[in-house]
Amino acid sequence: PAYARAEFPEWQMIMDYQHIKVERDGFVATVQFNRPARANALNPRHIEEIEHAALSFREDYDTRVVVFKGAGKHFCSGADLGEREPRYTSQIKARRRKRIGERCIQAIRDMDQITIAAWHGAAMGGGAAIATALDFRIGTRTCFMSYPEIKIGVNLMWQSLPLCVHLAGPAVAKRLVISGERAYGPQLQEWGLLDELVEDEQALASRVADWAALYASQAPGAAQMIKRSVNAISSALDRSIMHMDFDQNLLNEASADAREAVSAYRDQRTPAFTGE
């Protein structure tokens, strides 16, 4: 019936998660990426599950803090290159599908709850986008970030470039995203991409619990209003500037340089770019 659809919109319906785990303990919830055999790499189903979980907190009035973490050795290693994307029969379908990650990041950014990344191992590409979309990041000395999209001749998507700029500034953002280099824990803290650096995973779990307890102890209404206001101030122009990054990605994917980048990656050789 109509009232049931209004009361339980599609994003709120129970989803049988395959690649994440969601647990709640008092005022604190945990979203765990759960594809450890694939370094928590993101396939379309995984991204949809993260988006769904983020949206499900809209009607959760008890949870005050949500911790995001990865099972196994890594936080999230980005796109699962082992799963080929289908060839889309129309540009409309391709553009819609390209926006799946953007929707996921926006759902995370729009969460009222305070969000914390428990960061160990890799946060690459889409994984780095998720980490920078959260309110706080606590990482181990060996954790690392990279944006490897440039290595296959494409731009960074998911409207996540501004997130890196806001945290690290324009020069560091250019360095990371244009070079594709890896940056590790101490450097990430120096650049403002980590809020706290810890020695190892045991210390990480302890400090994340401390941060979660601190923010869960604050008046939730005021804390959530402050969070949303800060996000609005810092990202006022993000959507207007980055709304076509998926179109840029489609354009870059069709270029000769992108084909050369993928071929060189597979052949383990240095690519020869022409600008075509």
C-alpha positions as CSV (number, residue, x, y, z in Angstrom):
1,P,0.0,0.0,0.0
2,A,1.0,3.6,-0.5
3,Y,1.5,4.3,3.2
4,A,3.9,1.4,3.5
5,R,6.0,2.6,0.6
6,A,6.1,6.1,2.1
7,E,7.1,4.8,5.5
8,F,9.7,2.3,4.2
9,P,11.4,3.8,1.1
10,E,13.6,1.6,-1.1
11,W,16.9,2.6,0.6
12,Q,15.5,1.6,4.0
13,M,14.4,-1.9,3.0
14,I,16.5,-4.8,4.3
15,M,19.3,-5.7,2.0
16,D,21.1,-9.0,2.1
17,Y,24.7,-7.8,2.3
18,Q,27.4,-9.9,0.7
19,H,30.4,-7.6,1.0
20,I,29.9,-5.6,4.1
21,K,29.0,-6.1,7.8
22,V,27.0,-3.6,9.8
23,E,27.0,-3.9,13.6
24,R,25.6,-1.6,16.3
25,D,26.8,-1.3,19.9
26,G,25.1,1.3,21.9
27,F,25.6,4.7,20.3
28,V,28.3,3.4,18.0
29,A,27.9,1.5,14.7
30,T,30.5,-0.2,12.6
31,V,30.5,-0.7,8.8
32,Q,33.1,-3.2,7.8
33,F,34.2,-3.8,4.2
34,N,34.2,-7.6,4.0
35,R,36.0,-8.8,0.9
36,P,39.4,-9.5,2.5
37,A,40.4,-12.0,-0.2
38,R,40.1,-9.1,-2.8
39,A,41.7,-6.5,-0.4
40,N,38.2,-5.1,0.0
41,A,38.2,-4.0,-3.6
42,L,35.0,-2.4,-4.9
43,N,32.8,-4.1,-7.4
44,P,29.3,-2.6,-8.3
45,R,27.5,-4.7,-5.7
46,H,30.0,-3.7,-3.0
47,I,29.5,0.0,-3.8
48,E,25.7,-0.4,-3.8
49,E,25.9,-2.1,-0.4
50,I,28.0,0.7,1.1
51,E,25.5,3.3,-0.3
52,H,22.6,1.4,1.1
53,A,24.2,1.1,4.5
54,A,25.0,4.8,4.6
55,L,21.4,5.7,3.6
56,S,20.0,3.3,6.2
57,F,21.3,5.5,9.0
58,R,18.9,8.3,8.0
59,E,16.2,6.8,10.2
60,D,18.5,5.6,12.9
61,Y,18.0,8.1,15.7
62,D,20.1,6.3,18.3
63,T,23.4,5.8,16.5
64,R,25.7,8.8,17.0
65,V,29.0,7.6,15.5
66,V,29.7,5.2,12.6
67,V,33.2,3.7,12.2
68,F,34.2,2.4,8.8
69,K,36.9,-0.2,8.6
70,G,38.2,-3.1,6.4
71,A,38.5,-6.8,7.1
72,G,41.8,-8.4,6.5
73,K,45.0,-6.5,5.6
74,H,43.5,-3.4,4.0
75,F,40.9,-0.6,4.4
76,C,39.8,-0.7,0.8
77,S,42.0,-1.1,-2.3
78,G,39.7,0.7,-4.8
79,A,38.1,-0.7,-8.0
80,D,38.2,-4.4,-8.5
81,L,40.1,-4.6,-11.7
82,G,39.5,-8.4,-11.8
83,E,35.8,-7.7,-12.7
84,R,35.3,-6.3,-16.2
85,E,32.6,-3.7,-16.6
86,P,30.0,-4.6,-19.3
87,R,29.8,-2.7,-22.5
88,Y,26.8,-0.4,-22.3
89,T,24.5,-0.1,-25.2
90,S,23.9,3.6,-24.8
91,Q,25.6,6.6,-23.5
92,I,22.7,7.2,-21.0
93,K,23.3,3.8,-19.4
94,A,27.1,4.4,-19.3
95,R,26.6,7.8,-17.6
96,R,24.1,6.5,-15.1
97,R,26.4,3.6,-14.2
98,K,29.5,5.8,-13.9
99,R,27.6,7.8,-11.2
100,I,27.3,4.8,-8.8
101,G,30.4,5.8,-6.9
102,E,29.4,9.4,-6.7
103,R,26.1,8.4,-5.2
104,C,27.9,6.3,-2.6
105,I,30.3,9.1,-1.6
106,Q,27.4,11.6,-1.4
107,A,25.4,9.1,0.8
108,I,28.4,8.9,3.2
109,R,28.9,12.7,3.2
110,D,25.2,13.2,4.0
111,M,25.2,11.0,7.1
112,D,24.1,12.9,10.2
113,Q,26.3,10.7,12.4
114,I,29.9,11.5,13.1
115,T,32.0,9.1,10.9
116,I,35.5,7.8,11.5
117,A,37.9,5.8,9.3
118,A,39.9,3.0,11.0
119,W,42.6,3.0,8.4
120,H,45.1,0.2,8.0
121,G,46.7,-1.0,4.8
122,A,45.6,0.5,1.5
123,A,43.1,3.2,0.7
124,M,43.4,3.4,-3.0
125,G,41.2,5.1,-5.6
126,G,37.6,4.6,-4.5
127,G,38.9,3.5,-1.1
128,A,40.7,6.8,-0.7
129,A,37.6,8.6,-1.8
130,I,35.6,6.9,1.0
131,A,38.3,7.6,3.6
132,T,38.4,11.3,2.7
133,A,34.5,11.5,2.7
134,L,34.5,10.6,6.4
135,D,34.7,13.2,9.2
136,F,37.9,11.8,10.8
137,R,40.7,9.4,9.8
138,I,42.9,7.5,12.3
139,G,45.6,5.4,10.7
140,T,48.6,3.1,11.3
141,R,52.1,4.1,10.4
142,T,52.0,1.6,7.5
143,C,48.7,2.6,6.1
144,F,48.9,4.2,2.7
145,M,46.9,6.1,0.1
146,S,47.1,6.4,-3.7
147,Y,45.0,7.5,-6.6
148,P,46.1,5.1,-9.4
149,E,43.5,6.3,-11.9
150,I,46.2,8.3,-13.8
151,K,48.1,5.0,-14.4
152,I,45.3,3.9,-16.7
153,G,44.9,7.3,-18.3
154,V,41.7,8.5,-16.7
155,N,40.7,11.2,-14.2
156,L,39.6,10.8,-10.6
157,M,35.8,10.5,-10.3
158,W,33.1,10.3,-7.7
159,Q,33.3,14.0,-7.0
160,S,36.1,13.1,-4.7
161,L,38.9,15.5,-5.9
162,P,37.5,18.4,-3.7
163,L,37.7,16.1,-0.7
164,C,41.4,15.7,-1.0
165,V,41.9,19.4,-1.8
166,H,39.9,20.4,1.4
167,L,42.1,18.2,3.6
168,A,45.5,18.5,2.1
169,G,45.4,21.7,0.0
170,P,45.8,22.1,-3.8
171,A,49.5,21.4,-4.2
172,V,49.4,18.1,-2.3
173,A,46.1,17.1,-4.1
174,K,47.8,17.7,-7.5
175,R,50.8,15.7,-6.4
176,L,48.8,12.7,-5.2
177,V,46.3,12.6,-8.0
178,I,48.5,13.5,-11.0
179,S,51.5,11.4,-10.0
180,G,49.5,8.4,-8.6
181,E,52.3,8.0,-6.0
182,R,51.8,6.3,-2.6
183,A,51.9,8.2,0.6
184,Y,52.2,6.5,3.9
185,G,51.0,7.2,7.4
186,P,53.5,9.8,8.7
187,Q,53.3,11.8,5.4
188,L,49.5,11.5,5.4
189,Q,49.4,13.0,8.9
190,E,51.8,15.8,7.9
191,W,49.6,16.6,5.0
192,G,46.4,16.7,7.0
193,L,44.9,13.5,5.6
194,L,45.2,11.7,8.9
195,D,43.9,13.1,12.2
196,E,45.9,10.7,14.3
197,L,48.7,8.3,13.7
198,V,49.2,5.1,15.7
199,E,51.8,2.4,15.7
200,D,49.8,-0.7,14.7
201,E,46.4,-2.3,14.4
202,Q,46.0,-3.0,18.1
203,A,46.6,0.7,18.9
204,L,44.3,1.6,16.0
205,A,41.4,-0.3,17.5
206,S,41.9,1.3,20.9
207,R,42.2,4.9,19.6
208,V,39.2,4.5,17.3
209,A,37.2,3.3,20.3
210,D,38.3,6.3,22.2
211,W,37.4,8.8,19.5
212,A,34.0,7.0,19.0
213,A,33.3,7.3,22.7
214,L,34.2,10.9,22.8
215,Y,32.0,12.0,19.9
216,A,29.2,9.7,21.1
217,S,29.2,11.4,24.4
218,Q,28.5,14.9,22.9
219,A,25.0,16.2,22.6
220,P,23.9,14.5,19.3
221,G,21.7,17.3,18.0
222,A,24.3,20.0,18.3
223,A,27.1,17.8,17.1
224,Q,25.2,16.8,14.0
225,M,24.2,20.4,13.2
226,I,27.8,21.5,13.5
227,K,29.0,18.7,11.2
228,R,26.5,19.5,8.5
229,S,27.3,23.3,8.8
230,V,31.0,22.7,8.5
231,N,30.5,20.4,5.5
232,A,28.2,23.0,3.8
233,I,30.8,25.7,4.3
234,S,33.7,23.7,3.0
235,S,32.0,22.1,0.1
236,A,29.7,24.9,-1.1
237,L,31.0,24.8,-4.7
238,D,32.0,21.2,-5.0
239,R,29.0,19.9,-6.9
240,S,28.8,22.8,-9.2
241,I,32.4,22.4,-10.2
242,M,32.7,18.6,-10.3
243,H,29.2,17.6,-11.6
244,M,30.7,16.3,-14.9
245,D,33.7,14.3,-13.7
246,F,32.0,11.1,-14.9
247,D,31.7,12.6,-18.4
248,Q,35.4,13.5,-18.3
249,N,36.0,9.9,-17.4
250,L,34.0,8.6,-20.3
251,L,36.0,11.0,-22.6
252,N,39.3,9.9,-21.2
253,E,38.4,6.2,-21.5
254,A,37.8,6.6,-25.2
255,S,41.2,8.2,-25.8
256,A,44.3,6.6,-27.4
257,D,46.3,7.4,-24.3
258,A,43.9,5.5,-22.1
259,R,44.2,2.4,-24.3
260,E,47.9,2.7,-24.3
261,A,47.9,3.0,-20.5
262,V,45.9,-0.1,-20.0
263,S,48.0,-2.0,-22.6
264,A,51.2,-0.9,-20.9
265,Y,49.9,-1.8,-17.5
266,R,49.0,-5.3,-18.7
267,D,52.4,-5.7,-20.4
268,Q,54.3,-4.3,-17.4
269,R,56.0,-1.6,-19.6
270,T,56.3,2.2,-19.6
271,P,53.5,3.8,-21.6
272,A,54.2,6.1,-24.5
273,F,51.6,8.9,-24.4
274,T,50.8,11.1,-27.4
275,G,48.0,13.3,-26.1
276,E,45.5,11.6,-28.4
